[in-house]
Amino acid sequence: MTRVKTVARREAFLGAAKEVFQEMSFDRASMDEIAARVGSSKATLYRYFDTKEALFQELIGQMASEFGGEAMSFLYKSVGVGAGAELPKEAMDTISLLDPTRDVEQTLKEFGRHALKHFHTPQRFAANRMVIAAAADPEIGRLYYEQGSVRAMKLTERYFASLIETGQLRKENPVVVARHFRGLLESEDHEAGLFNVKTTLSEEHITEVVDRAVDVFLRAYRSPSAA
């Protein structure tokens, strides 16, 4: 007898998956556990979703469309990264280091080391890959971009705007300045991390990368009067 898929059963699997991913994280969650919460079998679950990854992507896509900001917190929690009300705690802690009253070179080095230590991690890259997969839907991509990257960058832009206003950096668009600095920090290893080739960095390597990035950045943007 042909077994008919139903919308109700599909939604039940998605609801159970949301609970399991939040409680156990994506890596530790199993299709067995998700099926059990619905009172079904793993074989039946696989008729609706071919892989755990496909199930997760469907779920975050649905949440992004229906619940907006809640989807961001769900994504971070599911990959084992703590999330705050707007940005993950790690992001807010890193951005809080940008104090325009402190020495610029030392501040940028401290910021850069903290950023690479907390963002160049297997968990972060797992989250990035999930979002990229879900962003096949442009609207989902836009939502995650605006609620994640754009929010964080606006805070760093304010820091660079303050440095420009006080004459410590050349008069340039702080939006471009912030993105150039981020690009320098990510230039050596980010792609290798995204492709799951090099997802962790040693403290020594991080220091070397950040020192080079800050040196290049200040050569380009430091005001002649502040040199």
For each residue, the residues with C-beta under 8 A, 3 or more apart:
1:
2:
3: 44 47
4:
5: 9 10 47 48
6: 9 10
7: 10 11
8: 11 12
9: 5 6 12 13 38 40 44 48
10: 5 6 7 13 14 48
11: 7 8 14 15
12: 8 9 15 16 38 40
13: 9 10 16 17 34 35 38 40 45 48 49 55
14: 10 11 17 18 55 58 59 62
15: 11 12 18 19
16: 12 13 19 20 34 35 37 38
17: 13 14 20 21 29 34 55 56 59
18: 14 15 21 22 59 63 74
19: 15 16 22 23 37
20: 16 17 23 24 29 30 33 34 37
21: 17 18 24 25 26 29 56 59 74 77 78
22: 18 19 74 77 78
23: 19 20
24: 20 21 28 29 33
25: 21 28 29 77 78 79 80
26: 21 29 52 56 78 79 80 126 130
27: 79 80 126
28: 24 25
29: 17 20 21 24 25 26 33 34 52
30: 20 33 34 52
31: 34 35 42 45 46 52 55
32: 35 36 42
33: 20 24 29 30 36 37
34: 13 16 17 20 29 30 31 37 38 45 55
35: 13 16 31 32 38 40 41 42 44 45
36: 32 33 39 40
37: 16 19 20 33 34
38: 9 12 13 16 34 35 45
39: 36
40: 9 12 13 35 36 44 45
41: 35 44 45
42: 31 32 35 45 46
43: 46 47
44: 3 9 35 40 41 47 48
45: 13 31 34 35 38 40 41 42 48 49 55
46: 31 42 43 49 50
47: 3 5 43 44
48: 5 9 10 13 44 45
49: 13 45 46 52 54 55 58
50: 46 54
51: 54 55
52: 26 29 30 31 49 55 56
53: 56 57 130 133
54: 49 50 51 57 58
55: 13 14 17 31 34 45 49 51 52 58 59
56: 17 21 26 52 53 59 60 78 130
57: 53 54 60 61 130 133 134
58: 14 49 54 55 61 62
59: 14 17 18 21 55 56 62 63
60: 56 57 63 64 71 74 75 130 131 134 140
61: 57 58 64 65 134 137 140
62: 14 58 59 65 66
63: 18 59 60 66 67 70 71 74
64: 60 61 67 68 71 134 139 140 143 144
65: 61 62 139 140
66: 62 63
67: 63 64 70 71
68: 64 71 143 147
69: 72 73 86 147
70: 63 67 73 74
71: 60 63 64 67 68 74 75 143 144
72: 69 75 76 83 144 147 148
73: 69 70 76 77 83
74: 18 21 22 60 63 70 71 77 78
75: 60 71 72 78 79 127 130 131 144
76: 72 73 79 81 82 83 88 127
77: 21 22 25 73 74 80 81 82 83
78: 21 22 25 26 56 74 75
79: 25 26 27 75 76 123 124 126 127 130
80: 25 26 27 77 123
81: 76 77 88 90 123 124 127
82: 76 77 88 89 90
83: 72 73 76 77 87 88 89
84: 87 88 89 92
85:
86: 69 147 151
87: 83 84 91 92 95 148 151 152
88: 76 81 82 83 84 91 92
89: 82 83 84 92 93
90: 81 82 93 94 118 119
91: 87 88 94 95 152
92: 84 87 88 89 95 96
93: 89 90 96 97 114 118
94: 90 91 97 111 114 115 118 119
95: 87 91 92 98 152 155 156 159
96: 92 93
97: 93 94 107 110 111 114
98: 95 107 111 155 156 159
99: 102 107
100: 159 162 163 166
101:
102: 99 106 107
103: 106 107
104: 107 108 163 168 169 218 222 226
105: 108 109 214 218
106: 102 103 109 110
107: 97 98 99 102 103 104 110 111
108: 104 105 111 112 181 214 217 218
109: 105 106 112 113 210 211 214
110: 97 106 107 113 114
111: 94 97 98 107 108 114 115
112: 108 109 115 116 185 209 210 213 214
113: 109 110 116 117 206 207 210
114: 93 94 97 110 111 117 118
115: 94 111 112 118 119 185
116: 112 113 119 120 185 189 201 206 209 210
117: 113 114 120 201 203 206
118: 90 93 94 114 115 121
119: 90 94 115 116 124
120: 116 117 124 125 189 190 193 199 200 201 206
121: 118 124 125 199 200
122: 125 126 199 200
123: 79 80 81 126 127
124: 79 81 119 120 121 127 128 193
125: 120 121 122 128 129 193 194 196 199
126: 26 27 79 122 123 129 130
127: 75 76 79 81 123 124 130 131
128: 124 125 131 132 194
129: 125 126 132 133 194
130: 26 53 56 57 60 75 79 126 127 133 134
131: 60 75 127 128 134 135 141 144 148
132: 128 129 135
133: 53 57 129 130 136
134: 57 60 61 64 130 131 137 140 141 144
135: 131 132 138 140 141 144
136: 133 140 141
137: 61 134 140 141
138: 135 141 142
139: 64 65 142 143
140: 60 61 64 65 134 135 136 137 143 144
141: 131 134 135 136 137 138 144 145
142: 138 139 145 146
143: 64 68 71 139 140 146 147
144: 64 71 72 75 131 134 135 140 141 147 148 149
145: 141 142 148 149 150
146: 142 143 149 150 151
147: 68 69 72 86 143 144 150 151
148: 72 87 131 144 145 151 152
149: 144 145 146 152 153
150: 145 146 147 153 154
151: 86 87 146 147 148 154 155
152: 87 91 95 148 149 155 156
153: 149 150 156 157 175 178 179 182
154: 150 151 157 158
155: 95 98 151 152 158 159
156: 95 98 152 153 159 160 178 181 182
157: 153 154 160 161 174 175 177 178
158: 154 155 161 162 174
159: 95 98 100 155 156 162 163 178
160: 156 157 163 164 169 174 177 178 181
161: 157 158 164 165 174
162: 100 158 159 165 166
163: 100 104 159 160 166 168 169
164: 160 161 167 168 169 170 171 172 174 177
165: 161 162
166: 100 162 163
167: 164 223 225 226
168: 104 163 164 222 223 226
169: 104 160 163 164 172 177 221 222 223 226
170: 164 221 222 223 224
171: 164
172: 164 169 176 177 221
173: 176 177
174: 157 158 160 161 164 177 178
175: 153 157 178 179
176: 172 173 179 180
177: 157 160 164 169 172 173 174 180 181 221
178: 153 156 157 159 160 174 175 181 182
179: 153 175 176 182 183
180: 176 177 183 184 217 220 221
181: 108 156 160 177 178 184 185 213 217
182: 153 156 178 179 185 186
183: 179 180 186 187
184: 180 181 187 212 213 214 216 217
185: 112 115 116 181 182 209 210 213
186: 182 183 189 190
187: 183 184 190 213
188: 209 212
189: 116 120 186 192 193 198 201 205 209
190: 120 186 187 193 194
191: 194 195
192: 189 195 197 198
193: 120 124 125 189 190 196 197 198 199
194: 125 128 129 190 191
195: 191 192
196: 125 193 199
197: 192 193
198: 189 192 193 201
199: 120 121 122 125 193 196
200: 120 121 122
201: 116 117 120 189 198 205 206 209
202: 205 206
203: 117 206 207
204: 207 208
205: 189 201 202 208 209
206: 113 116 117 120 201 202 203 209 210
207: 113 203 204 210 211
208: 204 205 211 212
209: 112 116 185 188 189 201 205 206 212 213
210: 109 112 113 116 185 206 207 213 214
211: 109 207 208 214 215
212: 184 188 208 209 215 216
213: 112 181 184 185 187 209 210 216 217
214: 105 108 109 112 184 210 211 217 218
215: 211 212 218 219
216: 184 212 213 219 220
217: 108 180 181 184 213 214 220 221
218: 104 105 108 214 215 221 222
219: 215 216 222
220: 180 216 217
221: 169 170 172 177 180 217 218
222: 104 168 169 170 218 219 226 227
223: 167 168 169 170 226 227
224: 170 227
225: 167
226: 104 167 168 169 222 223
227: 222 223 224
